[in-house]
Amino acid sequence: MKKTLHSFILYTGFLAFFDSAVAVKLSVQKSPMSTQGNTVLITGGSSGIGLALARKFLQARNTVIITGRNAQKLSDVKQIFPDIITEVADLRDFHDLQRLVNSYPNVNILVNNAGIQYNYEFTNPEITPELIEAELRTNLIAPLQLIKLMLPHLLNKPEAAIINVSSGLGLVPKESAPVYCGSKAGIHIATKALRWQLEATSIKVFEIIAPLVDTPMTEGRGKGKISPDALVNEFWHDFARDRYEMRIGKTKLLFFLQRWFPQVAEKILRPGI
């Protein structure tokens, strides 16, 4: 029994190493992305992952613009980081997207981070179709529309990047959040396809596949969360090395399980973590 278990561990370890090696090989296609001197637009930048990303880019001497729907939260961030540029914007409003693009043509790094998650049963009569639309529009439609609107500016830059924040729940869903999981699966697949479309251009397309992170969105839910700063530190290491698909924290294990032992992954994720 011990010999069999030992062999299994060696086998799974080899598969994980092979999978990681392939991912690294596929990611090294262009010269490394510059981490300073950029103009960065981060959606949902007033808290959580977005704020941690903004702080990191500011520390690396970049111009940073953050968006949010809450003017007071943006004002609070501005008090802490006077150099940051804030914009009140509702990403579900196409006119706000267009205004952002027109106002900041110098942006060469677009970070689609804003997101919402609702947990509910479809059989609940109090849940309206409008709630479904709001979640899809925030998590999937708005980021893709913003990319489309921003592309003419990005294509004119000698170095540019699109960074989409997805989730491990886009790989393996949890039962209570079908729309959120579906939207993150959508952004995951769309990001990969966009990377292929833009691989001959100056635009690099990155994806942060986030684990459960301690943010206002996850308050009161889950366990084993990582901090936004821990996520960003891992992101920064990969970003500077042009690792386009960034599996952060426990999503490395999740990706491995989903590929080789999908039933195990589903058993773990279905009830939520």
RAPEKA-V439766 format. One record per pair of residues at least 6 apart in sequence whose C-alpha atoms are under 7 Angstrom apart, sorted by the first residue. I is the first residue (numbers start at 0). J is the second residue. Records with the same first field share a line. If there is no record, write none. Layout:
BEGIN
I: J  J
END
This chain:
BEGIN
15: 255
23: 242
26: 241  242  243
27: 241  242
31: 239  240  241
32: 238  239  241
33: 239
34: 59  239
35: 59  60  61
36: 60  61
37: 61  62  107  108
38: 61  62  63  105  106  107  108
39: 62  63  64  106  107  108  109
40: 63  64  65  106  108  109  110
41: 49  64  65  66  109  110  111  112
42: 49  65  66  67  110  111  112  113
43: 49  65  66  67  112  113
44: 50  53  65  66  67
45: 67  72  73  76
47: 214  215  227
48: 227
49: 112
51: 227  228  231
52: 231
53: 63
56: 63
57: 63
63: 83  84
64: 83  84  85
65: 84  85  86
66: 85  86  87  88
67: 73  86  87  88  89
68: 87  88  89
69: 87
70: 87
73: 85
77: 83
88: 95
89: 95
90: 96  137  141
91: 136  137  141
96: 145
97: 148
100: 148  149
104: 152
107: 153  156  158  159  160
108: 159  160  161
109: 160  161  162
110: 161  162  163
111: 142  162  163  164
112: 163  164
113: 138
114: 137  138
115: 134  137  138  216
116: 134  179
117: 176  179
118: 175  176
119: 175  176
120: 175
131: 178
134: 179
135: 182
138: 182
139: 182  185  186
153: 159  202
154: 201  202
157: 201
158: 201  202
159: 201  202  203
160: 202  203  204
161: 203  204  205
162: 204  205  206
163: 205  206  207
164: 206  207  208
165: 183  186  187  206  207  208  209
166: 183  208  209  210
167: 208  209  210  250
168: 180  183
169: 180  181  183  184  187
170: 184
171: 264  265  268
172: 180  268  269
173: 268  269  270  271
174: 269  270
190: 204  206
194: 203  204
204: 243
205: 243  244
206: 243  244  245
207: 244  245  246
208: 245  246  247  250
209: 246  247  250
210: 247  248  249  250
211: 224  225
212: 224  225  226  227
213: 224  225  226  227
221: 272
222: 272
230: 247
233: 247
234: 245
237: 245
253: 264
256: 263  264
257: 264
END
